[in-house]
Amino acid sequence: MTTPPLQDETARIDILDETLIYQGFRRFESYRIRLHTPNAEPVVQNREILRVGGAVGIVVIDPERQALVLLRQFRMTAHLATGFGEQIEIPAGLVEPGEDPAVTARRECVEETGLDPGEVHHMFSCLVSPGAVDEMAHFYLAFADASHMPQHTGAEGETEVIRPFLVPLDQALAAMEDGSRLANGYLRIGLMWVALHRARVDAWADAWRAARSDVSAE
């Protein structure tokens, strides 16, 4: 028996109606579609979609301290869903139209941690909640010296209240399994990737340290 490839495929649909429900910081749209599926009659579906677009999440590590840079920030959705609105997160943000997500990742890292990693390594991309949101998240790994990390950050002109802090990397990875109250999806997904690819992460960290040593020796 031939096993089909394990991958997403294109869909054949007819858009019967498209309506803008609300335009605020994000677009909320309604669709009525006809979905054609193999060996079955077409079905008509009604779907409401929140349009977010591209986003990035950045796992920031200080290799010298073997520490992870995390943020504490209030999220209204978390407050409503769990009662614990002060979330622990990794740096993240939205991709501007036409912008390379790697550029977004570096910018968001600077804005939210006060640290400029210089370069970022792409880990993977995924749809975080495809049942209702079109948010495509691009995850990156970055290395930075956190010795002068500020206590408060946030983009100028925005009402963000962000508090960066350091936690030992091994402690953060262990928290993914010990039942800790950490509900943020970007945090969990990013750290799970690091745990699965620790050898690659350590190799990138060694290269970062070597590059810093070469600069210091000049």
C-alpha positions as CSV (number, residue, x, y, z in Angstrom):
1,M,0.0,0.0,0.0
2,T,1.3,3.4,-1.0
3,T,1.3,5.9,1.9
4,P,0.5,9.4,0.9
5,P,2.9,12.1,2.0
6,L,2.3,13.6,5.4
7,Q,1.7,17.2,4.4
8,D,-1.0,19.9,4.0
9,E,-2.6,20.1,0.6
10,T,-4.5,22.7,-1.4
11,A,-8.2,22.9,-1.1
12,R,-10.8,23.6,-3.8
13,I,-13.4,26.1,-2.6
14,D,-15.9,28.6,-4.0
15,I,-16.3,31.8,-2.0
16,L,-20.0,32.5,-2.0
17,D,-19.9,35.5,0.2
18,E,-17.3,37.6,2.1
19,T,-18.3,40.2,4.7
20,L,-16.3,42.5,6.8
21,I,-17.8,42.3,10.3
22,Y,-15.5,44.7,12.1
23,Q,-12.3,46.7,11.3
24,G,-10.3,47.6,14.4
25,F,-6.7,46.8,15.2
26,R,-7.4,43.6,13.3
27,R,-10.0,42.6,10.7
28,F,-12.8,40.3,11.6
29,E,-14.4,38.7,8.5
30,S,-17.2,36.3,7.7
31,Y,-17.1,33.8,4.8
32,R,-19.7,31.5,3.2
33,I,-17.9,28.9,1.1
34,R,-18.6,25.8,-0.9
35,L,-16.0,23.1,-0.1
36,H,-15.3,20.4,-2.7
37,T,-13.8,17.2,-1.3
38,P,-12.8,13.9,-3.0
39,N,-15.5,11.2,-3.3
40,A,-18.2,13.4,-1.6
41,E,-20.7,16.0,-2.4
42,P,-19.7,19.6,-1.9
43,V,-20.6,21.1,1.5
44,V,-21.4,24.7,2.3
45,Q,-19.7,26.2,5.4
46,N,-20.0,29.5,7.3
47,R,-16.8,30.7,9.0
48,E,-15.8,33.8,10.9
49,I,-12.1,34.6,10.6
50,L,-9.8,36.9,12.6
51,R,-7.2,38.2,10.2
52,V,-3.8,38.6,11.9
53,G,-1.3,37.7,9.2
54,G,2.4,37.1,9.9
55,A,3.9,37.1,13.4
56,V,7.2,36.1,15.0
57,G,8.2,34.6,18.3
58,I,11.8,34.7,19.5
59,V,13.6,32.4,21.9
60,V,16.4,34.6,23.3
61,I,19.3,32.8,25.1
62,D,22.3,34.3,26.9
63,P,24.9,31.5,26.3
64,E,27.4,32.9,28.9
65,R,24.8,32.7,31.6
66,Q,23.0,29.6,30.2
67,A,19.8,31.7,30.7
68,L,16.7,32.4,28.9
69,V,15.3,35.9,28.4
70,L,11.6,35.9,29.2
71,L,9.0,38.6,29.6
72,R,6.1,39.3,31.9
73,Q,3.2,41.1,30.3
74,F,-0.5,41.6,30.9
75,R,-2.8,39.9,28.4
76,M,-6.6,40.6,28.6
77,T,-7.4,37.3,26.8
78,A,-5.5,35.3,29.5
79,H,-7.2,37.3,32.2
80,L,-10.6,36.4,30.8
81,A,-9.7,32.7,30.0
82,T,-7.8,31.7,33.1
83,G,-7.8,34.6,35.6
84,F,-4.0,34.8,35.3
85,G,-3.5,37.8,33.1
86,E,0.2,38.5,34.0
87,Q,1.6,36.0,31.4
88,I,5.2,34.8,31.1
89,E,6.1,35.0,27.4
90,I,8.9,35.0,24.8
91,P,9.4,38.2,22.7
92,A,6.9,38.3,19.9
93,G,5.2,40.7,17.4
94,L,3.5,41.2,14.1
95,V,5.2,41.2,10.7
96,E,4.7,44.5,8.8
97,P,3.3,44.1,5.2
98,G,6.2,43.1,2.9
99,E,8.7,42.7,5.8
100,D,11.1,39.8,6.1
101,P,10.0,38.0,9.3
102,A,13.7,37.8,10.3
103,V,13.9,41.6,10.3
104,T,10.7,41.6,12.4
105,A,12.2,39.2,14.9
106,R,15.3,41.3,15.4
107,R,13.3,44.5,15.8
108,E,10.9,42.9,18.3
109,C,13.8,41.5,20.3
110,V,15.3,44.9,20.6
111,E,12.0,46.6,21.5
112,E,10.9,44.0,24.1
113,T,14.1,43.0,25.7
114,G,16.5,45.9,25.0
115,L,18.9,43.4,23.5
116,D,20.1,43.4,19.9
117,P,21.0,39.8,18.9
118,G,22.6,40.9,15.6
119,E,21.3,37.8,13.8
120,V,18.5,35.3,14.3
121,H,18.1,31.7,13.4
122,H,14.8,30.4,11.9
123,M,13.5,27.4,13.8
124,F,10.1,26.7,12.1
125,S,6.7,28.3,11.1
126,C,3.2,27.2,12.0
127,L,-0.4,28.3,12.2
128,V,-1.2,28.8,15.9
129,S,-5.0,28.5,15.8
130,P,-6.2,27.7,12.2
131,G,-9.8,27.0,13.3
132,A,-10.4,30.8,13.6
133,V,-7.3,32.8,13.1
134,D,-5.0,33.2,10.1
135,E,-1.9,34.0,12.3
136,M,1.2,32.4,10.7
137,A,3.9,32.3,13.4
138,H,7.6,32.3,12.5
139,F,9.8,31.2,15.4
140,Y,13.4,32.3,15.7
141,L,16.3,31.6,18.0
142,A,18.6,34.5,19.1
143,F,21.6,34.9,21.3
144,A,22.5,38.0,23.3
145,D,24.5,39.3,26.2
146,A,21.9,40.1,28.9
147,S,24.3,41.7,31.3
148,H,22.7,45.1,30.8
149,M,19.1,44.1,30.1
150,P,16.7,46.9,31.2
151,Q,14.0,46.2,33.8
152,H,11.2,47.7,31.7
153,T,10.8,47.8,27.9
154,G,8.1,48.4,25.2
155,A,7.8,50.3,21.9
156,E,7.8,54.1,22.3
157,G,4.3,55.4,21.8
158,E,2.5,52.2,22.7
159,T,0.9,51.3,26.0
160,E,2.9,48.1,26.5
161,V,4.1,47.3,30.0
162,I,6.8,44.7,29.6
163,R,9.2,43.4,32.2
164,P,12.1,41.3,30.9
165,F,13.9,38.8,33.3
166,L,16.3,35.9,33.1
167,V,15.7,32.3,34.1
168,P,18.2,29.4,33.8
169,L,17.5,27.6,30.5
170,D,17.3,24.1,32.1
171,Q,14.8,25.4,34.7
172,A,12.6,26.9,31.9
173,L,12.7,23.6,30.0
174,A,11.8,21.6,33.1
175,A,8.8,23.9,33.7
176,M,7.3,22.6,30.5
177,E,6.8,19.2,32.2
178,D,6.3,19.9,35.9
179,G,2.7,21.2,35.7
180,S,3.8,24.9,36.1
181,R,1.1,27.4,35.4
182,L,2.5,28.6,32.0
183,A,-0.3,28.9,29.5
184,N,1.3,31.0,26.7
185,G,1.4,29.0,23.5
186,Y,4.4,30.8,21.9
187,L,6.4,30.2,25.1
188,R,5.6,26.5,25.2
189,I,6.0,25.8,21.5
190,G,9.3,27.7,21.3
191,L,10.8,25.9,24.3
192,M,9.6,22.5,23.1
193,W,11.6,23.0,19.9
194,V,14.7,24.0,21.9
195,A,14.3,20.8,24.0
196,L,14.0,18.7,20.9
197,H,17.0,20.3,19.1
198,R,19.3,21.0,22.1
199,A,22.4,19.8,20.2
200,R,21.8,22.3,17.4
201,V,21.0,25.1,19.8
202,D,24.2,24.4,21.7
203,A,26.2,24.4,18.5
204,W,24.8,27.8,17.5
205,A,25.6,29.0,21.0
206,D,29.2,27.8,20.7
207,A,29.5,29.7,17.3
208,W,28.1,32.8,18.9
209,R,30.7,32.6,21.7
210,A,33.5,32.0,19.3
211,A,32.5,35.0,17.2
212,R,32.5,37.2,20.3
213,S,35.9,35.9,21.3
214,D,37.3,36.7,17.8
215,V,36.0,40.2,18.0
216,S,37.5,40.7,21.5
217,A,40.9,39.4,20.3
218,E,41.1,42.0,17.5
